[in-house]
Amino acid sequence: SRLLPLRTRLRFGLLTHIHLHASSQTRHADVGARGTGAPAAHVSRTGLRGLIDSLQSSVRKLSWQAGGTEWGDYYDDTNYSAPGADHKAEVVRKLVGLATPATVWDLGGNTGVFSRLAVEAGSHVVSWDVDPAAVEKNYRHLREEGPRPLLPLLLDLTNPSGGIGWANEERMSLAERGPVDLVMALALVHHLAISNNVPLPRIAAFLASLSPQLLIEFVPKQDSQVQRLLATRADIFDDYTQSGFEAAFGQHYETVETHPIRESVRTLYLFRRKRT
């Protein structure tokens, strides 16, 4: 109740089911502790049905306009030209087909545009993103499309879910839920390396632990999206170069194919993890 804006008190459903309910709970919280012995209120079956119908009606009227977040409208503000975007999609289709994965994790999947290309190739896909509006849009698209082997989930990759519950073993960590056949990391590395200060060798090692194959996009400093990230901070990332990227990932992977994206400074790589 305290989290909601004051205007929600003018909506009958929210007023009755949240605000008045919260006020009642606060008012009667210590009744049992005082030992008053007041009898519990009885709600008839008809009253209970009416309460449930009212609650359902209130919930159905709620609607979040998914937006207002940093990356929720990413594809409306992308720096790809139309031919560049088409070429990227073409290459992603080709490389996913070459990898033939049954399972895919699309890290930084945003609204799921490229996750759907993996689904079309026959994969079961989990599309992860840190932006709640992007994940919500992905989910709503999925509801409109009908059942597909695609699951949109919210995830901060720099602070992923750990093992939790009893003895930290009741629910598995992110890494324990893998490995999968292919990880996709498109337009992601610059956010990890520059926005979050994660060195390229550490990114490479972590991704290699999740999957034997990696479809990844390198976005160099001259790209406008990277320039946007560097606009408010000093460029201390001397190793963030294409050669530095290839050297870091070359510690764990062999390069299967490399594709520069048309009308862009970006490059797509399909890597296969080295055998140990």
Accessible surface in RSA format (square Angstrom, percent):
REM  Atomic radii and reference values for relative SASA: ProtOr
REM  Chains: A
REM  Algorithm: Lee & Richards
REM  Probe-radius: 1.40
REM  Slices: 20
REM RES _ NUM      All-atoms   Total-Side   Main-Chain    Non-polar    All polar
REM                ABS   REL    ABS   REL    ABS   REL    ABS   REL    ABS   REL
RES SER A   1    46.44  39.2  11.00  14.7  35.44  81.6   6.16  13.1  40.28  56.4
RES ARG A   2   237.47  99.7 202.03 103.0  35.44  84.4  87.20 119.2 150.26  91.1
RES LEU A   3   175.07  97.5 145.82 104.3  29.25  73.5 148.49 104.3  26.58  71.5
RES LEU A   4    64.63  36.0  52.27  37.4  12.36  31.1  52.44  36.8  12.19  32.8
RES PRO A   5    56.02  40.8  43.47  39.6  12.54  45.6  55.88  46.1   0.13   0.8
RES LEU A   6   146.44  81.6 137.09  98.1   9.35  23.5 137.84  96.8   8.60  23.1
RES ARG A   7   172.28  72.3 163.18  83.2   9.10  21.7  65.50  89.5 106.78  64.7
RES THR A   8    11.75   8.4  11.75  11.9   0.00   0.0  11.75  15.8   0.00   0.0
RES ARG A   9   107.44  45.1 100.48  51.2   6.96  16.6  32.27  44.1  75.18  45.6
RES LEU A  10   158.68  88.4 124.91  89.4  33.76  84.9 129.94  91.3  28.73  77.3
RES ARG A  11   107.92  45.3 103.49  52.8   4.43  10.5  44.62  61.0  63.30  38.4
RES PHE A  12   149.19  74.6 138.91  86.0  10.28  26.8 141.67  85.9   7.52  21.5
RES GLY A  13    12.79  15.8   0.00   N/A  12.79  15.8   6.07  16.7   6.73  15.1
RES LEU A  14    15.56   8.7  15.56  11.1   0.00   0.0  15.56  10.9   0.00   0.0
RES LEU A  15    51.34  28.6  51.34  36.7   0.00   0.0  51.34  36.1   0.00   0.0
RES THR A  16    41.13  29.3  29.99  30.4  11.15  26.6  29.74  40.0  11.39  17.2
RES HIS A  17    31.57  17.3  19.09  13.3  12.48  31.9  11.15  11.5  20.43  23.8
RES ILE A  18    60.97  34.7  57.06  42.5   3.91   9.4  59.93  43.2   1.04   2.8
RES HIS A  19     5.16   2.8   1.16   0.8   4.00  10.2   1.38   1.4   3.79   4.4
RES LEU A  20    95.86  53.4  91.69  65.6   4.17  10.5  92.04  64.6   3.82  10.3
RES HIS A  21   101.11  55.3  95.33  66.3   5.78  14.8  66.57  68.6  34.55  40.2
RES ALA A  22    31.53  29.0  27.79  42.9   3.74   8.5  30.10  42.4   1.43   3.8
RES SER A  23    52.37  44.3  42.41  56.6   9.96  22.9  26.53  56.5  25.84  36.2
RES SER A  24    39.20  33.1  39.05  52.1   0.15   0.3  14.26  30.4  24.94  34.9
RES GLN A  25   115.32  64.5 105.84  77.4   9.48  22.6  35.96  76.5  79.36  60.2
RES THR A  26   110.24  78.4  92.45  93.7  17.79  42.4  71.08  95.5  39.15  59.2
RES ARG A  27   150.60  63.2 126.40  64.4  24.19  57.6  72.85  99.6  77.75  47.1
RES HIS A  28   100.06  54.7  89.80  62.4  10.27  26.3  65.95  68.0  34.11  39.7
RES ALA A  29    84.71  77.9  45.78  70.7  38.92  88.5  55.64  78.4  29.06  77.0
RES ASP A  30    69.09  48.4  67.09  66.8   2.00   4.7  31.22  73.5  37.86  37.8
RES VAL A  31    35.57  23.4  35.52  32.2   0.05   0.1  35.52  30.9   0.05   0.1
RES GLY A  32    66.12  81.5   0.00   N/A  66.12  81.5  43.96 120.6  22.16  49.6
RES ALA A  33    96.01  88.3  48.95  75.5  47.06 107.1  61.50  86.6  34.51  91.4
RES ARG A  34   144.65  60.7 108.97  55.5  35.68  85.0  64.58  88.3  80.06  48.5
RES GLY A  35    61.15  75.4   0.00   N/A  61.15  75.4  31.89  87.5  29.26  65.5
RES THR A  36    73.52  52.3  36.35  36.8  37.17  88.6  44.57  59.9  28.95  43.8
RES GLY A  37    71.67  88.4   0.00   N/A  71.67  88.4  42.35 116.2  29.33  65.7
RES ALA A  38    66.02  60.7  38.41  59.3  27.61  62.8  43.36  61.1  22.66  60.0
RES PRO A  39   126.90  92.5 100.57  91.7  26.33  95.7 110.95  91.6  15.95  99.1
RES ALA A  40   100.41  92.3  65.30 100.8  35.11  79.9  75.26 106.0  25.15  66.6
RES ALA A  41   100.41  92.3  63.09  97.4  37.32  84.9  73.11 103.0  27.30  72.3
RES HIS A  42   167.28  91.4 133.73  92.9  33.55  85.8  96.25  99.2  71.03  82.7
RES VAL A  43    86.34  56.8  66.20  59.9  20.14  48.5  69.05  60.0  17.29  46.9
RES SER A  44    59.60  50.4  52.97  70.7   6.63  15.3  42.32  90.1  17.28  24.2
RES ARG A  45   178.57  75.0 166.87  85.1  11.70  27.9  69.67  95.2 108.90  66.0
RES THR A  46   110.81  78.8 107.04 108.5   3.77   9.0  70.36  94.5  40.44  61.1
RES GLY A  47    34.65  42.7   0.00   N/A  34.65  42.7  28.06  77.0   6.59  14.8
RES LEU A  48    88.26  49.2  88.26  63.1   0.00   0.0  88.26  62.0   0.00   0.0
RES ARG A  49   140.68  59.1 138.71  70.7   1.97   4.7  50.83  69.5  89.85  54.5
RES GLY A  50    38.50  47.5   0.00   N/A  38.50  47.5  32.66  89.6   5.84  13.1
RES LEU A  51    94.24  52.5  88.48  63.3   5.77  14.5  92.51  65.0   1.74   4.7
RES ILE A  52    82.17  46.8  81.97  61.1   0.20   0.5  82.17  59.2   0.00   0.0
RES ASP A  53    88.02  61.7  83.42  83.0   4.60  10.9  26.10  61.4  61.92  61.8
RES SER A  54    40.71  34.4  31.67  42.3   9.04  20.8  29.69  63.2  11.02  15.4
RES LEU A  55    82.43  45.9  82.43  59.0   0.00   0.0  82.43  57.9   0.00   0.0
RES GLN A  56    83.83  46.9  80.51  58.8   3.32   7.9  22.03  46.9  61.80  46.9
RES SER A  57    45.05  38.1  41.69  55.6   3.36   7.7  26.59  56.6  18.47  25.9
RES SER A  58    15.51  13.1   9.62  12.8   5.89  13.6   9.14  19.5   6.38   8.9
RES VAL A  59    85.97  56.6  81.54  73.8   4.43  10.7  81.56  70.9   4.41  12.0
RES ARG A  60   180.08  75.6 146.83  74.8  33.25  79.2  69.68  95.2 110.40  66.9
RES LYS A  61   146.91  71.7 123.20  75.6  23.71  56.4  78.85  71.0  68.06  72.5
RES LEU A  62    83.61  46.6  65.31  46.7  18.30  46.0  65.83  46.2  17.78  47.9
RES SER A  63    84.68  71.6  47.92  64.0  36.76  84.7  39.28  83.6  45.40  63.6
RES TRP A  64   115.19  46.2 105.26  50.9   9.93  23.3  90.50  48.3  24.68  40.0
RES GLN A  65   142.43  79.6 131.20  95.9  11.23  26.7  64.98 138.3  77.45  58.7
RES ALA A  66    16.30  15.0   1.92   3.0  14.38  32.7   1.97   2.8  14.33  38.0
RES GLY A  67    26.08  32.2   0.00   N/A  26.08  32.2  14.58  40.0  11.50  25.7
RES GLY A  68    86.87 107.1   0.00   N/A  86.87 107.1  43.98 120.7  42.89  96.1
RES THR A  69    46.51  33.1  26.09  26.4  20.42  48.7  33.26  44.7  13.26  20.0
RES GLU A  70   115.62  66.4  85.53  64.7  30.09  71.6  38.60  74.7  77.01  62.9
RES TRP A  71    32.97  13.2  32.97  16.0   0.00   0.0  20.36  10.9  12.61  20.5
RES GLY A  72     2.61   3.2   0.00   N/A   2.61   3.2   0.25   0.7   2.36   5.3
RES ASP A  73    64.79  45.4  59.86  59.6   4.93  11.7  25.64  60.3  39.16  39.1
RES TYR A  74    23.49  11.0  19.09  10.9   4.40  11.4  22.38  16.8   1.11   1.4
RES TYR A  75    74.01  34.6  55.93  31.8  18.07  47.0  44.74  33.6  29.27  36.1
RES ASP A  76   124.62  87.3  85.86  85.5  38.76  91.7  31.05  73.1  93.57  93.3
RES ASP A  77    92.19  64.6  84.39  84.0   7.80  18.4  26.12  61.5  66.07  65.9
RES THR A  78    44.40  31.6  23.47  23.8  20.93  49.9  23.32  31.3  21.08  31.9
RES ASN A  79    59.46  41.0  26.03  25.2  33.43  80.5  27.42  66.0  32.04  31.0
RES TYR A  80    29.51  13.8  10.37   5.9  19.14  49.8  11.57   8.7  17.94  22.1
RES SER A  81    39.19  33.1  26.12  34.9  13.07  30.1  37.32  79.5   1.87   2.6
RES ALA A  82    75.42  69.3  59.40  91.7  16.02  36.4  67.68  95.3   7.74  20.5
RES PRO A  83    66.70  48.6  59.59  54.3   7.11  25.9  65.01  53.7   1.69  10.5
RES GLY A  84     0.08   0.1   0.00   N/A   0.08   0.1   0.08   0.2   0.00   0.0
RES ALA A  85    40.47  37.2  36.40  56.2   4.07   9.3  37.47  52.8   3.00   7.9
RES ASP A  86    99.25  69.5  92.36  91.9   6.90  16.3  29.00  68.3  70.25  70.1
RES HIS A  87    17.78   9.7  17.39  12.1   0.39   1.0   6.11   6.3  11.68  13.6
RES LYS A  88     5.26   2.6   5.26   3.2   0.00   0.0   0.60   0.5   4.66   5.0
RES ALA A  89    20.10  18.5  20.10  31.0   0.00   0.0  20.10  28.3   0.00   0.0
RES GLU A  90    94.41  54.2  91.38  69.1   3.03   7.2  36.51  70.6  57.89  47.3
RES VAL A  91     5.46   3.6   4.95   4.5   0.51   1.2   5.46   4.7   0.00   0.0
RES VAL A  92     0.00   0.0   0.00   0.0   0.00   0.0   0.00   0.0   0.00   0.0
RES ARG A  93   123.42  51.8 113.87  58.0   9.55  22.7  51.01  69.7  72.41  43.9
RES LYS A  94   107.70  52.5  93.47  57.4  14.23  33.9  72.52  65.3  35.18  37.5
RES LEU A  95     0.08   0.0   0.00   0.0   0.08   0.2   0.05   0.0   0.02   0.1
RES VAL A  96     0.35   0.2   0.09   0.1   0.26   0.6   0.16   0.1   0.19   0.5
RES GLY A  97    39.51  48.7   0.00   N/A  39.51  48.7  29.58  81.2   9.93  22.2
RES LEU A  98    81.22  45.2  62.47  44.7  18.75  47.1  68.25  47.9  12.97  34.9
RES ALA A  99     6.44   5.9   0.00   0.0   6.44  14.7   0.39   0.5   6.06  16.0
RES THR A 100   111.45  79.3  82.54  83.7  28.91  68.9  67.81  91.1  43.64  66.0
RES PRO A 101     9.72   7.1   2.00   1.8   7.72  28.1   2.94   2.4   6.78  42.1
RES ALA A 102    63.63  58.5  55.58  85.8   8.05  18.3  61.57  86.7   2.06   5.5
RES THR A 103    53.25  37.9  53.25  54.0   0.00   0.0  48.59  65.3   4.65   7.0
RES VAL A 104     0.92   0.6   0.00   0.0   0.92   2.2   0.00   0.0   0.92   2.5
RES TRP A 105    11.15   4.5  11.15   5.4   0.00   0.0   4.19   2.2   6.95  11.3
RES ASP A 106     2.98   2.1   2.98   3.0   0.00   0.0   0.00   0.0   2.98   3.0
RES LEU A 107     1.05   0.6   0.86   0.6   0.19   0.5   1.05   0.7   0.00   0.0
RES GLY A 108    27.58  34.0   0.00   N/A  27.58  34.0   9.69  26.6  17.89  40.1
RES GLY A 109     4.08   5.0   0.00   N/A   4.08   5.0   2.84   7.8   1.24   2.8
RES ASN A 110    10.71   7.4   9.57   9.2   1.14   2.7   4.66  11.2   6.05   5.8
RES THR A 111    15.50  11.0  14.29  14.5   1.21   2.9   9.05  12.2   6.45   9.8
RES GLY A 112     0.00   0.0   0.00   N/A   0.00   0.0   0.00   0.0   0.00   0.0
RES VAL A 113    69.15  45.5  62.66  56.7   6.49  15.6  66.02  57.4   3.13   8.5
RES PHE A 114    16.33   8.2  15.85   9.8   0.48   1.2  15.85   9.6   0.48   1.4
RES SER A 115     0.00   0.0   0.00   0.0   0.00   0.0   0.00   0.0   0.00   0.0
RES ARG A 116    26.91  11.3  26.91  13.7   0.00   0.0  25.12  34.3   1.80   1.1
RES LEU A 117    14.09   7.8  11.82   8.5   2.26   5.7  11.82   8.3   2.26   6.1
RES ALA A 118     0.00   0.0   0.00   0.0   0.00   0.0   0.00   0.0   0.00   0.0
RES VAL A 119    13.74   9.0   6.21   5.6   7.53  18.2   6.21   5.4   7.53  20.4
RES GLU A 120   109.72  63.0  71.12  53.8  38.59  91.9  36.84  71.3  72.88  59.5
RES ALA A 121    57.38  52.8  14.41  22.2  42.96  97.7  27.32  38.5  30.06  79.6
RES GLY A 122    58.86  72.6   0.00   N/A  58.86  72.6  35.43  97.2  23.43  52.5
RES SER A 123     0.26   0.2   0.19   0.2   0.07   0.2   0.05   0.1   0.20   0.3
RES HIS A 124   116.42  63.6 113.82  79.1   2.60   6.7  80.20  82.7  36.22  42.1
RES VAL A 125     4.48   2.9   0.00   0.0   4.48  10.8   0.26   0.2   4.22  11.4
RES VAL A 126    29.66  19.5  29.66  26.9   0.00   0.0  29.66  25.8   0.00   0.0
RES SER A 127     1.39   1.2   0.18   0.2   1.22   2.8   0.00   0.0   1.39   2.0
RES TRP A 128    13.79   5.5  13.75   6.7   0.03   0.1  13.79   7.4   0.00   0.0
RES ASP A 129    12.45   8.7  10.07  10.0   2.38   5.6   3.15   7.4   9.30   9.3
RES VAL A 130    81.60  53.7  70.78  64.1  10.83  26.1  70.78  61.5  10.83  29.4
RES ASP A 131     6.43   4.5   3.90   3.9   2.52   6.0   3.03   7.1   3.39   3.4
RES PRO A 132    62.31  45.4  58.36  53.2   3.95  14.4  59.75  49.3   2.56  15.9
RES ALA A 133     0.00   0.0   0.00   0.0   0.00   0.0   0.00   0.0   0.00   0.0
RES ALA A 134     0.00   0.0   0.00   0.0   0.00   0.0   0.00   0.0   0.00   0.0
RES VAL A 135    19.82  13.0  19.69  17.8   0.13   0.3  19.82  17.2   0.00   0.0
RES GLU A 136    44.92  25.8  43.34  32.8   1.57   3.7   3.56   6.9  41.36  33.8
RES LYS A 137    48.08  23.5  46.94  28.8   1.14   2.7  34.19  30.8  13.89  14.8
RES ASN A 138     0.65   0.4   0.65   0.6   0.00   0.0   0.00   0.0   0.65   0.6
RES TYR A 139    93.08  43.5  93.08  53.0   0.00   0.0  70.34  52.9  22.74  28.0
RES ARG A 140    79.55  33.4  78.46  40.0   1.09   2.6  40.44  55.3  39.11  23.7
RES HIS A 141    79.62  43.5  78.51  54.6   1.10   2.8  54.93  56.6  24.69  28.7
RES LEU A 142    25.50  14.2  23.96  17.1   1.54   3.9  23.96  16.8   1.54   4.1
RES ARG A 143   166.82  70.0 142.11  72.4  24.71  58.8  44.23  60.5 122.58  74.3
RES GLU A 144   145.38  83.5 107.46  81.3  37.92  90.3  49.52  95.8  95.86  78.3
RES GLU A 145    80.64  46.3  41.84  31.7  38.80  92.4  35.89  69.4  44.75  36.5
RES GLY A 146    21.55  26.6   0.00   N/A  21.55  26.6  21.55  59.2   0.00   0.0
RES PRO A 147   145.77 106.2 111.66 101.8  34.11 124.0 123.32 101.8  22.45 139.6
RES ARG A 148    76.07  31.9  54.24  27.6  21.83  52.0  17.00  23.2  59.06  35.8
RES PRO A 149    56.36  41.1  40.25  36.7  16.10  58.5  55.36  45.7   1.00   6.2
RES LEU A 150     8.52   4.7   0.00   0.0   8.52  21.4   0.53   0.4   7.99  21.5
RES LEU A 151    90.80  50.6  90.71  64.9   0.09   0.2  90.71  63.7   0.09   0.2
RES PRO A 152    13.78  10.0   3.19   2.9  10.59  38.5   3.19   2.6  10.59  65.8
RES LEU A 153    57.55  32.1  56.33  40.3   1.22   3.1  57.55  40.4   0.00   0.0
RES LEU A 154   106.92  59.5  80.62  57.7  26.30  66.1  80.62  56.6  26.30  70.8
RES LEU A 155    13.05   7.3   5.96   4.3   7.09  17.8  10.05   7.1   3.00   8.1
RES ASP A 156    61.35  43.0  54.20  53.9   7.15  16.9  18.09  42.6  43.27  43.2
RES LEU A 157    24.30  13.5  13.46   9.6  10.85  27.3  13.46   9.5  10.85  29.2
RES THR A 158    60.85  43.3  25.22  25.6  35.64  84.9  22.55  30.3  38.30  57.9
RES ASN A 159   113.86  78.5 100.84  97.4  13.02  31.4  13.96  33.6  99.90  96.6
RES PRO A 160    50.07  36.5  37.02  33.8  13.04  47.4  37.02  30.6  13.04  81.1
RES SER A 161    59.57  50.3  45.60  60.9  13.97  32.2  22.97  48.9  36.60  51.3
RES GLY A 162    38.24  47.2   0.00   N/A  38.24  47.2  29.38  80.6   8.86  19.8
RES GLY A 163    19.76  24.4   0.00   N/A  19.76  24.4   5.70  15.7  14.06  31.5
RES ILE A 164    91.29  51.9  90.51  67.4   0.78   1.9  91.29  65.7   0.00   0.0
RES GLY A 165    33.94  41.9   0.00   N/A  33.94  41.9  14.23  39.0  19.72  44.2
RES TRP A 166   212.15  85.1 204.03  98.8   8.12  19.1 184.67  98.5  27.47  44.6
RES ALA A 167    63.59  58.5  30.88  47.7  32.71  74.4  47.77  67.3  15.82  41.9
RES ASN A 168   102.29  70.5  92.24  89.1  10.05  24.2  20.83  50.1  81.46  78.7
RES GLU A 169   143.05  82.1 115.55  87.4  27.50  65.5  42.05  81.3 101.00  82.5
RES GLU A 170   108.21  62.1  74.20  56.1  34.01  81.0  34.61  67.0  73.59  60.1
RES ARG A 171   118.42  49.7 114.61  58.4   3.80   9.1  58.48  79.9  59.94  36.3
RES MET A 172   103.84  53.8  98.33  65.1   5.51  13.1  74.54  63.4  29.30  38.8
RES SER A 173    21.38  18.1  21.38  28.5   0.00   0.0  15.97  34.0   5.41   7.6
RES LEU A 174     4.08   2.3   3.68   2.6   0.39   1.0   3.95   2.8   0.13   0.3
RES ALA A 175    53.88  49.5  41.04  63.3  12.84  29.2  41.28  58.1  12.60  33.4
RES GLU A 176   105.64  60.7  84.49  63.9  21.15  50.4  40.33  78.0  65.31  53.3
RES ARG A 177   109.97  46.2  83.89  42.8  26.08  62.1  27.64  37.8  82.33  49.9
RES GLY A 178    18.07  22.3   0.00   N/A  18.07  22.3   0.67   1.9  17.39  39.0
RES PRO A 179   101.65  74.1  79.12  72.1  22.53  81.9  79.92  66.0  21.73 135.0
RES VAL A 180    13.55   8.9  10.27   9.3   3.28   7.9  12.72  11.1   0.83   2.2
RES ASP A 181    51.82  36.3  51.30  51.1   0.52   1.2   8.33  19.6  43.49  43.4
RES LEU A 182     0.00   0.0   0.00   0.0   0.00   0.0   0.00   0.0   0.00   0.0
RES VAL A 183     0.31   0.2   0.31   0.3   0.00   0.0   0.31   0.3   0.00   0.0
RES MET A 184     0.00   0.0   0.00   0.0   0.00   0.0   0.00   0.0   0.00   0.0
RES ALA A 185     0.00   0.0   0.00   0.0   0.00   0.0   0.00   0.0   0.00   0.0
RES LEU A 186    10.88   6.1   6.83   4.9   4.05  10.2   6.83   4.8   4.05  10.9
RES ALA A 187    15.08  13.9   7.43  11.5   7.64  17.4   7.43  10.5   7.64  20.2
RES LEU A 188    16.81   9.4  16.81  12.0   0.00   0.0  16.81  11.8   0.00   0.0
RES VAL A 189     0.35   0.2   0.35   0.3   0.00   0.0   0.35   0.3   0.00   0.0
RES HIS A 190     1.91   1.0   1.90   1.3   0.01   0.0   0.01   0.0   1.90   2.2
RES HIS A 191    33.14  18.1  33.14  23.0   0.00   0.0  22.16  22.8  10.98  12.8
RES LEU A 192    14.32   8.0  14.32  10.2   0.00   0.0  14.32  10.1   0.00   0.0
RES ALA A 193     5.96   5.5   4.24   6.5   1.72   3.9   4.24   6.0   1.72   4.6
RES ILE A 194     0.09   0.1   0.09   0.1   0.00   0.0   0.09   0.1   0.00   0.0
RES SER A 195    51.37  43.4  24.83  33.1  26.54  61.1  25.50  54.3  25.88  36.3
RES ASN A 196    65.84  45.4  46.46  44.9  19.38  46.7   6.55  15.8  59.29  57.3
RES ASN A 197    84.43  58.2  63.90  61.7  20.53  49.4  28.29  68.1  56.14  54.3
RES VAL A 198    41.42  27.3  39.73  36.0   1.70   4.1  40.79  35.4   0.63   1.7
RES PRO A 199    73.52  53.6  61.52  56.1  12.00  43.6  73.32  60.5   0.20   1.3
RES LEU A 200     9.67   5.4   6.67   4.8   3.00   7.5   6.67   4.7   3.00   8.1
RES PRO A 201    78.33  57.1  75.35  68.7   2.99  10.9  76.10  62.8   2.23  13.9
RES ARG A 202   174.30  73.2 166.47  84.9   7.83  18.6  42.45  58.0 131.85  79.9
RES ILE A 203     4.85   2.8   2.03   1.5   2.82   6.8   4.85   3.5   0.00   0.0
RES ALA A 204     0.00   0.0   0.00   0.0   0.00   0.0   0.00   0.0   0.00   0.0
RES ALA A 205    43.39  39.9  36.01  55.6   7.39  16.8  36.70  51.7   6.70  17.7
RES PHE A 206    66.27  33.2  59.44  36.8   6.83  17.8  65.45  39.7   0.82   2.4
RES LEU A 207     1.19   0.7   0.37   0.3   0.82   2.1   0.37   0.3   0.82   2.2
RES ALA A 208     6.86   6.3   5.53   8.5   1.33   3.0   5.77   8.1   1.09   2.9
RES SER A 209    71.77  60.6  41.29  55.1  30.48  70.2  48.04 102.3  23.73  33.2
RES LEU A 210     0.49   0.3   0.11   0.1   0.38   1.0   0.49   0.3   0.00   0.0
RES SER A 211     0.47   0.4   0.41   0.6   0.05   0.1   0.41   0.9   0.05   0.1
RES PRO A 212    48.10  35.1  48.10  43.8   0.00   0.0  48.10  39.7   0.00   0.0
RES GLN A 213    20.87  11.7  20.82  15.2   0.05   0.1   4.93  10.5  15.94  12.1
RES LEU A 214     0.36   0.2   0.36   0.3   0.00   0.0   0.36   0.3   0.00   0.0
RES LEU A 215     0.05   0.0   0.05   0.0   0.00   0.0   0.05   0.0   0.00   0.0
RES ILE A 216     0.00   0.0   0.00   0.0   0.00   0.0   0.00   0.0   0.00   0.0
RES GLU A 217     0.00   0.0   0.00   0.0   0.00   0.0   0.00   0.0   0.00   0.0
RES PHE A 218     0.43   0.2   0.36   0.2   0.07   0.2   0.36   0.2   0.07   0.2
RES VAL A 219     0.38   0.2   0.30   0.3   0.08   0.2   0.30   0.3   0.08   0.2
RES PRO A 220    10.47   7.6  10.12   9.2   0.35   1.3  10.47   8.6   0.00   0.0
RES LYS A 221    45.03  22.0  43.36  26.6   1.67   4.0  30.62  27.6  14.41  15.4
RES GLN A 222   125.05  69.9  98.40  71.9  26.64  63.4  45.81  97.5  79.24  60.1
RES ASP A 223     7.41   5.2   4.26   4.2   3.15   7.4   3.15   7.4   4.26   4.2
RES SER A 224    63.84  53.9  51.79  69.1  12.05  27.8  50.45 107.4  13.39  18.8
RES GLN A 225    11.25   6.3  10.07   7.4   1.18   2.8   2.72   5.8   8.53   6.5
RES VAL A 226     0.00   0.0   0.00   0.0   0.00   0.0   0.00   0.0   0.00   0.0
RES GLN A 227    90.59  50.7  86.27  63.0   4.32  10.3  33.56  71.4  57.03  43.3
RES ARG A 228   104.98  44.1  88.48  45.1  16.50  39.3  49.79  68.0  55.19  33.5
RES LEU A 229    24.33  13.5  13.63   9.8  10.70  26.9  18.30  12.9   6.03  16.2
RES LEU A 230    21.62  12.0  12.43   8.9   9.19  23.1  12.63   8.9   8.98  24.2
RES ALA A 231    81.59  75.0  39.21  60.5  42.38  96.4  50.57  71.2  31.02  82.2
RES THR A 232   131.21  93.3  94.63  95.9  36.57  87.2  80.21 107.7  50.99  77.1
RES ARG A 233    81.46  34.2  59.21  30.2  22.25  53.0  40.59  55.5  40.87  24.8
RES ALA A 234    72.08  66.3  53.54  82.6  18.55  42.2  63.96  90.1   8.12  21.5
RES ASP A 235    72.59  50.9  44.92  44.7  27.68  65.4  25.59  60.2  47.00  46.9
RES ILE A 236   115.81  65.9  89.18  66.4  26.64  64.2  95.09  68.5  20.72  56.2
RES PHE A 237    25.01  12.5  19.79  12.3   5.22  13.6  25.01  15.2   0.00   0.0
RES ASP A 238   120.89  84.7 101.20 100.7  19.70  46.6  34.05  80.1  86.84  86.6
RES ASP A 239   113.82  79.7 108.91 108.4   4.90  11.6  32.59  76.7  81.23  81.0
RES TYR A 240     6.31   2.9   3.99   2.3   2.33   6.1   3.99   3.0   2.33   2.9
RES THR A 241    59.22  42.1  54.07  54.8   5.15  12.3  54.65  73.4   4.57   6.9
RES GLN A 242    64.43  36.0  59.51  43.5   4.92  11.7  26.82  57.1  37.61  28.5
RES SER A 243    81.19  68.6  72.17  96.3   9.02  20.8  50.49 107.5  30.70  43.0
RES GLY A 244    20.08  24.8   0.00   N/A  20.08  24.8  16.32  44.8   3.76   8.4
RES PHE A 245     0.00   0.0   0.00   0.0   0.00   0.0   0.00   0.0   0.00   0.0
RES GLU A 246    79.32  45.5  71.36  54.0   7.96  19.0  22.79  44.1  56.53  46.2
RES ALA A 247    63.39  58.3  49.10  75.8  14.28  32.5  61.17  86.1   2.22   5.9
RES ALA A 248     7.70   7.1   2.34   3.6   5.36  12.2   6.87   9.7   0.83   2.2
RES PHE A 249     0.00   0.0   0.00   0.0   0.00   0.0   0.00   0.0   0.00   0.0
RES GLY A 250    26.48  32.7   0.00   N/A  26.48  32.7  22.54  61.9   3.94   8.8
RES GLN A 251   134.81  75.4 111.64  81.6  23.16  55.1  27.36  58.2 107.44  81.5
RES HIS A 252    57.24  31.3  52.60  36.6   4.63  11.9  33.25  34.3  23.99  27.9
RES TYR A 253     5.10   2.4   0.39   0.2   4.71  12.3   0.00   0.0   5.10   6.3
RES GLU A 254   101.48  58.3  96.69  73.2   4.78  11.4  30.63  59.2  70.85  57.8
RES THR A 255    80.21  57.0  48.88  49.5  31.33  74.7  27.11  36.4  53.10  80.3
RES VAL A 256    47.57  31.3  20.34  18.4  27.23  65.6  25.02  21.7  22.56  61.2
RES GLU A 257    48.28  27.7  42.32  32.0   5.96  14.2  23.75  45.9  24.53  20.0
RES THR A 258    62.64  44.6  39.43  40.0  23.21  55.3  31.44  42.2  31.20  47.2
RES HIS A 259    34.06  18.6  33.49  23.3   0.57   1.5  18.57  19.1  15.49  18.0
RES PRO A 260    93.88  68.4  87.33  79.6   6.55  23.8  87.33  72.1   6.55  40.7
RES ILE A 261     3.14   1.8   0.02   0.0   3.11   7.5   0.18   0.1   2.95   8.0
RES ARG A 262   135.23  56.8 126.80  64.6   8.43  20.1  51.45  70.3  83.78  50.8
RES GLU A 263   121.50  69.8  77.93  59.0  43.57 103.7  52.24 101.0  69.26  56.6
RES SER A 264    40.01  33.8   4.97   6.6  35.04  80.7  15.05  32.0  24.96  35.0
RES VAL A 265    67.49  44.4  51.38  46.5  16.11  38.8  59.25  51.5   8.24  22.4
RES ARG A 266     1.63   0.7   0.61   0.3   1.02   2.4   0.00   0.0   1.63   1.0
RES THR A 267     7.77   5.5   7.69   7.8   0.08   0.2   1.06   1.4   6.71  10.1
RES LEU A 268     0.00   0.0   0.00   0.0   0.00   0.0   0.00   0.0   0.00   0.0
RES TYR A 269     3.29   1.5   3.29   1.9   0.00   0.0   3.29   2.5   0.00   0.0
RES LEU A 270     0.30   0.2   0.30   0.2   0.00   0.0   0.30   0.2   0.00   0.0
RES PHE A 271     4.93   2.5   4.84   3.0   0.09   0.2   4.84   2.9   0.09   0.3
RES ARG A 272   102.74  43.1 102.74  52.4   0.00   0.0  42.55  58.2  60.19  36.5
RES ARG A 273    89.50  37.6  79.01  40.3  10.49  25.0  21.41  29.3  68.09  41.3
RES LYS A 274    88.81  43.3  82.31  50.5   6.51  15.5  44.60  40.1  44.21  47.1
RES ARG A 275   236.75  99.4 203.70 103.8  33.05  78.7  80.67 110.2 156.08  94.6
RES THR A 276   182.87 130.1 106.02 107.5  76.85 183.1 108.84 146.2  74.03 111.9
END  Absolute sums over single chains surface
CHAIN  1 A    16170.0      12723.5       3446.5       9425.7       6744.2
END  Absolute sums over all chains
TOTAL         16170.0      12723.5       3446.5       9425.7       6744.2
